[in-house]
Amino acid sequence: MFVDHLQLTDFRSYESVDLPFQAGVTTFVGANGQGKTNLVEALEYLSTMSSHRVASEVPLVRSGAIRAVVRAKVVAGLDDPRQLTLELEINPGKANRAKLNRSPLRQAREIVGVLRTVLFSPVDIAIVKGDPSERRRFLDDLIVARWPRLAGVRADYERILKQRNTLLKSLSGRFRGGAPPADSEATLEAWETHLARTGGELLEARLVTLADLAPHVSKAYADIAPTNNDATAEYRASVDLDKTRDADQPNARANLSAALTAGMAERRAEEIQRGVSLVGPHRDDIVLSLGMLPAKGYASHGESWSFALALRLGGFHLLRADGVEPVLMLDDVFAELDSVRRERLASAVRVAEQVFVTAAVGADVPELLAGQRFRVAGGEVTPDGRVR
């Protein structure tokens, strides 16, 4: 899969841009603050309806405009000339609208997963060094990339969790150590049922994906970093996963949902007292280790950077193993790497059907990644005039 054409209207700093692409490597070169990242962010948003830079849609719309439009023509593959036209209209504060081959979709969210992308950027070091929420988001984004329908499960879980937390907070002010009123307890149990159902499905997808991802991450780290340390990832849940396993169906969804239900029942008094849900996938973490030591707190900056990159590349290779050829995007990556890691990374990503690279200095990009190049300056994107 690769992007053949990208059009932006009032997206970020661009009033209008119309760019033809081709398979292989495309590099955007320009000084910081000129709009290079905006281009790959547009593709990311068209693919996932989320941004690695902001949580709100407001910054995605050019100042003074009321909406932004991202439109792309996508080719199915190098050996498959079928084309799809994707369009997403971003309306902050209102419902977004999406089209596929010029036909409106019922919900904008239905466009998620039509174009598959993997983006690595400097902020990804937070996956290794940051809070558990960063690692959960990384894994959940990968789950949705594998199975786009789980975007709805993820959204449902977050909605149900918010409702349950609101109820717990209202009960916490009246908590005196006894049971909650009968009507409140019935409502709480109803939310727990919904939370356990969606949480079990989300947790199952996480466990399967992390198990599938682990060998790809280990190999990617070994390919990039000149070290003998093995990169590993282990899931740490808020419930005892050992109790959910049986010989026939280890970690089956029903078992996971039952474990979540039992966990909430066991900690209900504490949850009411504190006014917050303490059990569920939103409380889980992924322990990343190099050798025998956890990466967080022990890994050097270079090791952390390489680990974060290995996680993204591992996700890329996992999608390829699933039969998907995602578009790979490297946003300002090479400036952070030494020459050895640059060359190793360049060798590792050449298998992608399409790679987008942003760089402040063109010379930072290894010659192995020669291809189409654009210069970005003053809100304008112009062909470099030569292929390198």
C-alpha positions as CSV (number, residue, x, y, z in Angstrom):
1,M,0.0,0.0,0.0
2,F,1.2,3.5,-0.8
3,V,0.0,7.0,-1.1
4,D,-0.2,8.3,-4.6
5,H,-1.5,11.8,-3.9
6,L,-2.1,14.1,-0.9
7,Q,-4.2,17.2,-0.9
8,L,-4.6,19.5,2.2
9,T,-7.0,22.4,2.7
10,D,-6.6,24.5,5.8
11,F,-4.7,21.8,7.6
12,R,-2.3,23.2,10.2
13,S,-0.1,25.7,8.4
14,Y,-1.3,24.9,4.9
15,E,-4.0,26.9,3.2
16,S,-3.7,24.5,0.3
17,V,-1.2,21.9,-0.8
18,D,-1.3,19.3,-3.6
19,L,1.5,16.7,-3.7
20,P,2.1,13.7,-6.0
21,F,4.0,10.8,-4.5
22,Q,5.3,7.5,-5.6
23,A,6.3,4.2,-4.0
24,G,9.6,4.1,-2.2
25,V,11.2,6.8,-0.2
26,T,10.0,10.4,0.0
27,T,12.0,12.9,2.1
28,F,10.8,16.3,3.3
29,V,13.7,18.6,4.1
30,G,13.4,22.0,5.8
31,A,14.3,24.0,8.8
32,N,12.3,23.4,12.0
33,G,8.9,25.0,12.2
34,Q,8.3,25.1,8.5
35,G,5.6,22.4,8.3
36,K,7.4,19.1,7.6
37,T,5.7,17.2,10.4
38,N,2.3,18.6,9.4
39,L,2.5,16.6,6.2
40,V,3.0,13.2,7.9
41,E,0.6,14.2,10.7
42,A,-2.1,14.6,8.0
43,L,-1.5,11.1,6.8
44,E,-1.5,9.8,10.4
45,Y,-4.9,11.5,11.1
46,L,-6.4,10.2,7.9
47,S,-5.3,6.7,8.9
48,T,-6.2,6.7,12.6
49,M,-8.2,9.9,13.3
50,S,-5.7,10.7,16.0
51,S,-2.5,12.7,16.3
52,H,0.7,12.0,18.1
53,R,1.1,15.7,18.8
54,V,-2.3,16.9,20.1
55,A,-5.4,15.5,21.7
56,S,-7.7,18.2,20.4
57,E,-8.7,18.8,16.8
58,V,-8.6,22.6,17.1
59,P,-4.9,23.0,16.3
60,L,-5.3,20.8,13.2
61,V,-7.3,23.6,11.5
62,R,-5.5,26.5,10.1
63,S,-5.9,29.7,12.1
64,G,-8.9,31.7,10.7
65,A,-10.5,28.6,9.0
66,I,-13.5,26.7,10.3
67,R,-12.6,23.3,9.0
68,A,-9.7,21.3,7.4
69,V,-9.8,18.7,4.7
70,V,-7.3,15.9,4.2
71,R,-7.7,14.0,0.9
72,A,-5.5,11.2,-0.4
73,K,-5.4,8.7,-3.2
74,V,-4.1,5.4,-2.1
75,V,-2.8,2.5,-4.3
76,A,-3.4,-1.0,-2.9
77,G,0.1,-2.2,-3.6
78,L,3.1,-2.4,-6.0
79,D,1.5,-5.4,-7.7
80,D,-2.1,-4.3,-7.2
81,P,-3.1,-1.1,-9.1
82,R,-6.5,-0.7,-7.4
83,Q,-7.0,2.8,-6.1
84,L,-9.0,4.3,-3.2
85,T,-9.7,8.0,-2.6
86,L,-10.0,8.9,1.1
87,E,-11.3,12.2,2.4
88,L,-11.7,13.4,5.9
89,E,-13.3,16.8,6.9
90,I,-12.2,17.9,10.3
91,N,-14.8,20.0,12.1
92,P,-13.7,21.0,15.7
93,G,-16.6,20.9,18.0
94,K,-18.8,19.2,15.4
95,A,-19.0,15.8,13.8
96,N,-16.3,15.1,11.3
97,R,-17.2,13.8,7.9
98,A,-15.5,11.2,5.8
99,K,-15.8,9.9,2.3
100,L,-14.4,6.7,0.6
101,N,-14.2,6.9,-3.2
102,R,-16.4,10.1,-2.9
103,S,-19.2,8.2,-1.2
104,P,-20.0,9.6,2.3
105,L,-19.5,7.2,5.2
106,R,-22.1,7.0,8.0
107,Q,-19.5,7.7,10.6
108,A,-16.2,9.4,10.1
109,R,-14.6,6.6,12.3
110,E,-15.3,4.1,9.5
111,I,-12.4,5.5,7.6
112,V,-10.0,4.3,10.3
113,G,-7.8,1.5,9.0
114,V,-8.4,1.9,5.3
115,L,-4.9,3.4,5.1
116,R,-2.5,1.7,7.5
117,T,0.4,3.8,8.8
118,V,3.2,3.5,11.3
119,L,4.7,6.7,12.5
120,F,7.8,7.2,14.6
121,S,8.6,10.6,16.0
122,P,10.8,12.1,18.8
123,V,7.9,12.1,21.3
124,D,7.9,8.3,21.1
125,I,10.7,8.1,23.6
126,A,7.9,8.7,26.2
127,I,6.8,5.1,25.5
128,V,9.9,4.0,27.2
129,K,10.6,6.8,29.7
130,G,7.0,8.0,30.4
131,D,4.0,7.0,32.3
132,P,2.1,3.7,31.8
133,S,-0.5,5.6,29.8
134,E,2.1,6.1,27.0
135,R,2.7,2.4,26.7
136,R,-1.0,1.6,26.9
137,R,-1.7,4.1,24.1
138,F,1.1,2.6,21.9
139,L,-0.3,-0.9,22.3
140,D,-3.9,0.2,21.8
141,D,-3.0,2.1,18.6
142,L,-1.3,-1.1,17.3
143,I,-4.4,-3.1,18.2
144,V,-6.6,-0.8,16.2
145,A,-4.2,-0.9,13.3
146,R,-4.5,-4.7,13.3
147,W,-8.2,-4.8,13.8
148,P,-9.9,-1.4,13.0
149,R,-13.2,-2.4,14.5
150,L,-11.6,-2.3,17.9
151,A,-11.5,1.5,17.6
152,G,-15.2,1.2,18.6
153,V,-14.4,-1.1,21.5
154,R,-11.7,1.2,22.7
155,A,-14.1,4.2,22.5
156,D,-16.9,2.3,24.3
157,Y,-14.5,1.2,27.1
158,E,-13.4,4.8,27.7
159,R,-17.1,6.0,27.6
160,I,-18.2,3.4,30.1
161,L,-15.2,4.0,32.4
162,K,-16.0,7.7,32.5
163,Q,-19.6,7.0,33.4
164,R,-18.6,4.5,36.1
165,N,-16.0,7.0,37.6
166,T,-18.7,9.7,37.7
167,L,-20.9,7.4,39.7
168,L,-18.1,6.3,42.0
169,K,-17.2,10.0,42.6
170,S,-20.8,10.8,43.5
171,L,-20.9,7.9,46.0
172,S,-17.5,8.7,47.6
173,G,-18.9,11.8,49.2
174,R,-21.6,9.7,51.0
175,F,-19.3,6.7,51.8
176,R,-19.2,5.8,55.5
177,G,-17.7,2.4,55.2
178,G,-20.9,0.5,54.6
179,A,-22.6,-0.7,51.4
180,P,-23.9,1.9,49.0
181,P,-27.7,2.4,48.7
182,A,-29.5,-0.4,46.8
183,D,-30.3,1.7,43.8
184,S,-26.8,3.0,43.5
185,E,-25.4,-0.5,43.9
186,A,-27.6,-1.9,41.1
187,T,-26.4,1.0,38.8
188,L,-22.8,0.3,39.7
189,E,-23.2,-3.4,39.0
190,A,-24.7,-2.6,35.6
191,W,-21.7,-0.4,34.7
192,E,-19.3,-3.0,36.0
193,T,-20.9,-5.6,33.6
194,H,-20.4,-3.3,30.6
195,L,-16.9,-2.4,31.7
196,A,-15.9,-6.1,32.2
197,R,-17.3,-7.0,28.8
198,T,-15.5,-4.3,26.8
199,G,-12.5,-4.5,29.1
200,G,-12.2,-8.2,28.5
201,E,-12.2,-7.8,24.8
202,L,-9.6,-5.0,24.9
203,L,-7.4,-6.9,27.3
204,E,-7.6,-10.0,25.1
205,A,-6.5,-8.0,22.1
206,R,-3.6,-6.5,24.1
207,L,-2.3,-9.8,25.3
208,V,-2.5,-11.4,21.9
209,T,-0.9,-8.4,20.2
210,L,1.9,-8.1,22.7
211,A,2.8,-11.8,22.4
212,D,2.8,-11.5,18.6
213,L,4.8,-8.2,18.8
214,A,7.6,-9.3,21.2
215,P,9.8,-11.3,18.8
216,H,9.6,-8.5,16.2
217,V,10.7,-5.9,18.8
218,S,13.6,-8.1,19.9
219,K,14.8,-8.5,16.4
220,A,14.3,-4.8,15.5
221,Y,16.3,-3.7,18.6
222,A,19.1,-6.1,17.8
223,D,19.2,-4.8,14.2
224,I,19.4,-1.2,15.2
225,A,21.4,-1.1,18.4
226,P,25.0,-2.3,18.6
227,T,24.5,-4.1,21.9
228,N,24.0,-7.6,23.3
229,N,21.0,-6.7,25.5
230,D,17.8,-8.3,24.5
231,A,14.7,-6.1,24.4
232,T,11.6,-7.6,26.0
233,A,8.1,-6.6,26.9
234,E,5.8,-8.1,29.5
235,Y,2.2,-7.2,30.3
236,R,1.4,-6.2,33.9
237,A,-2.4,-6.3,34.5
238,S,-4.5,-5.0,37.4
239,V,-5.9,-8.5,37.8
240,D,-4.1,-11.9,38.3
241,L,-3.8,-13.3,34.8
242,D,-2.7,-16.7,36.1
243,K,-6.2,-17.2,37.3
244,T,-7.6,-16.6,33.8
245,R,-5.7,-19.4,32.1
246,D,-6.9,-22.9,31.5
247,A,-5.5,-25.6,29.3
248,D,-8.0,-25.2,26.5
249,Q,-8.4,-21.4,26.2
250,P,-5.6,-19.5,27.9
251,N,-6.7,-15.9,28.6
252,A,-10.0,-16.4,26.8
253,R,-12.1,-13.3,26.7
254,A,-14.8,-14.7,29.0
255,N,-12.2,-15.6,31.6
256,L,-10.7,-12.1,31.4
257,S,-14.1,-10.5,31.8
258,A,-14.8,-12.7,34.8
259,A,-11.5,-11.7,36.3
260,L,-12.3,-8.0,35.9
261,T,-15.7,-8.5,37.4
262,A,-14.2,-10.3,40.4
263,G,-11.5,-7.7,40.8
264,M,-14.0,-4.8,40.8
265,A,-16.2,-6.7,43.4
266,E,-13.1,-7.3,45.6
267,R,-12.1,-3.6,45.6
268,R,-15.5,-2.0,45.4
269,A,-15.3,-0.4,48.9
270,E,-11.9,1.1,48.1
271,E,-13.1,2.3,44.7
272,I,-16.1,4.0,46.3
273,Q,-14.0,5.6,49.0
274,R,-11.5,6.9,46.4
275,G,-14.1,7.8,43.8
276,V,-12.2,6.1,40.9
277,S,-12.0,2.8,39.1
278,L,-9.0,0.8,40.2
279,V,-9.4,-2.3,38.1
280,G,-9.3,-2.6,34.4
281,P,-7.1,-2.2,31.3
282,H,-6.8,1.5,32.1
283,R,-4.7,0.6,35.1
284,D,-2.3,-1.8,33.3
285,D,1.3,-1.4,32.2
286,I,3.8,-2.9,29.8
287,V,7.2,-3.6,31.5
288,L,10.0,-2.9,28.9
289,S,13.4,-4.4,29.8
290,L,16.9,-4.5,28.3
291,G,18.6,-7.6,29.5
292,M,17.8,-8.1,33.2
293,L,16.9,-4.5,33.9
294,P,13.8,-2.4,33.3
295,A,14.4,0.2,30.5
296,K,12.7,2.9,32.4
297,G,15.2,4.4,34.9
298,Y,18.1,2.3,33.7
299,A,18.4,2.6,30.0
300,S,20.6,5.4,28.6
301,H,19.1,8.0,26.3
302,G,20.4,6.2,23.2
303,E,19.1,2.9,24.4
304,S,15.7,4.4,25.2
305,W,15.6,6.0,21.8
306,S,16.5,2.7,20.1
307,F,14.0,0.8,22.2
308,A,11.2,3.2,21.2
309,L,12.2,2.9,17.6
310,A,12.3,-0.9,17.9
311,L,8.7,-0.9,19.2
312,R,7.5,1.1,16.2
313,L,9.4,-1.1,13.8
314,G,8.2,-4.2,15.6
315,G,4.6,-2.9,15.0
316,F,5.4,-2.3,11.3
317,H,6.8,-5.8,10.9
318,L,3.8,-7.3,12.8
319,L,1.4,-5.6,10.4
320,R,3.4,-7.0,7.5
321,A,3.2,-10.5,9.0
322,D,-0.6,-10.0,9.2
323,G,-0.6,-9.4,5.4
324,V,-0.8,-5.6,5.6
325,E,1.8,-3.3,3.9
326,P,1.6,-0.1,6.1
327,V,3.1,3.2,5.1
328,L,6.1,3.9,7.3
329,M,6.8,7.5,8.5
330,L,10.0,8.6,10.2
331,D,9.6,12.1,11.6
332,D,12.9,13.8,12.4
333,V,14.4,10.5,13.5
334,F,17.9,10.5,12.0
335,A,19.1,13.6,13.7
336,E,18.9,11.7,17.1
337,L,20.9,8.7,15.9
338,D,24.6,8.2,15.5
339,S,26.0,7.1,12.2
340,V,25.9,3.4,13.0
341,R,22.3,3.5,14.0
342,R,21.4,5.7,11.0
343,E,22.8,3.1,8.6
344,R,21.2,0.2,10.5
345,L,17.8,1.9,10.5
346,A,18.0,2.8,6.8
347,S,18.7,-0.9,6.0
348,A,15.8,-2.0,8.2
349,V,13.2,0.2,6.6
350,R,14.0,-0.4,3.0
351,V,11.5,-3.3,2.9
352,A,8.6,-0.9,3.2
353,E,6.6,-0.2,0.1
354,Q,6.6,3.5,1.0
355,V,8.6,5.5,3.5
356,F,8.1,9.2,4.4
357,V,11.1,10.9,6.1
358,T,11.3,14.4,7.5
359,A,14.7,16.0,8.2
360,A,16.0,19.4,9.0
361,V,19.3,18.5,7.3
362,G,19.1,16.4,4.1
363,A,22.6,15.0,4.8
364,D,21.3,13.3,7.9
365,V,19.3,10.9,5.8
366,P,21.5,8.0,4.6
367,E,22.1,7.4,0.9
368,L,20.4,4.0,1.3
369,L,17.2,6.0,1.4
370,A,17.6,7.8,-1.9
371,G,14.3,8.7,-3.5
372,Q,11.9,11.5,-4.1
373,R,12.6,14.7,-2.2
374,F,10.7,17.9,-1.4
375,R,11.8,21.2,0.3
376,V,9.5,22.7,2.9
377,A,9.8,26.4,3.7
378,G,7.4,29.2,4.5
379,G,4.4,27.0,4.2
380,E,5.3,25.9,0.7
381,V,6.3,22.4,-0.4
382,T,8.3,22.3,-3.6
383,P,10.0,19.4,-5.5
384,D,13.8,19.4,-4.9
385,G,14.3,19.1,-8.7
386,R,16.3,15.9,-8.4
387,V,16.0,12.4,-6.9
388,R,18.6,11.5,-4.4
